[in-house]
């Protein structure tokens, strides 16, 4: 069983199913939303690190 190894045929099949379910016009909106979510997650992680550093600097002063 090779669950972790997906070939190009399986990826094409999944893409075709997604295209049939959502349609061609909805896919860019879905990808845009996914991209915004990932960006917000990264910004949140970076912001948390900066807040921690700023908090440590404030206590040291």
C-alpha positions as CSV (number, residue, x, y, z in Angstrom):
1,X,0.0,0.0,0.0
2,X,1.5,3.3,-1.1
3,X,-0.8,5.8,0.4
4,X,1.8,8.6,0.6
5,X,3.0,8.3,-2.9
6,X,0.6,9.9,-5.4
7,X,1.4,9.8,-9.1
8,X,0.5,12.3,-11.7
9,X,-2.5,10.2,-12.9
10,X,-4.1,10.4,-9.4
11,X,-3.4,14.1,-9.2
12,X,-5.1,14.6,-12.6
13,X,-8.1,12.5,-11.5
14,X,-8.5,14.6,-8.3
15,X,-8.2,17.8,-10.3
16,X,-10.9,16.6,-12.7
17,X,-13.2,15.7,-9.9
18,X,-12.7,19.1,-8.3
19,X,-13.4,20.8,-11.6
20,X,-16.6,18.8,-12.1
21,X,-17.8,19.6,-8.5
22,X,-17.0,23.3,-8.3
23,X,-16.9,24.4,-11.9
24,X,-14.3,26.4,-13.7
25,X,-15.5,29.8,-12.3
26,X,-15.3,28.9,-8.7
27,X,-11.8,27.4,-8.6
28,X,-9.9,30.8,-8.8
29,X,-12.1,32.1,-5.9
30,X,-11.3,28.9,-3.8
31,X,-7.6,29.3,-4.5
32,X,-7.6,33.0,-3.7
33,X,-9.3,32.2,-0.4
34,X,-6.8,29.4,0.4
35,X,-3.9,31.8,-0.4
36,X,-5.3,34.5,1.9
37,X,-5.7,31.9,4.7
38,X,-2.1,30.7,4.4
39,X,-0.9,34.3,4.3
40,X,-2.9,35.2,7.4
41,X,-1.5,32.1,9.2
42,X,2.1,33.1,8.3
43,X,1.5,36.7,9.3
44,X,0.0,35.5,12.6
45,X,3.0,33.3,13.3
46,X,5.5,36.0,12.5
47,X,3.5,38.6,14.5
48,X,3.4,36.3,17.5
49,X,7.2,35.9,17.4
50,X,7.7,39.7,17.1
51,X,5.3,40.3,20.1
52,X,7.3,37.8,22.1
53,X,10.6,39.5,21.3
54,X,9.1,42.9,22.0
55,X,7.7,41.7,25.3
56,X,11.1,40.4,26.3
57,X,12.8,43.6,25.3
58,X,10.3,45.7,27.3
59,X,10.9,43.6,30.5
60,X,14.7,43.9,30.1
61,X,14.5,47.7,29.9
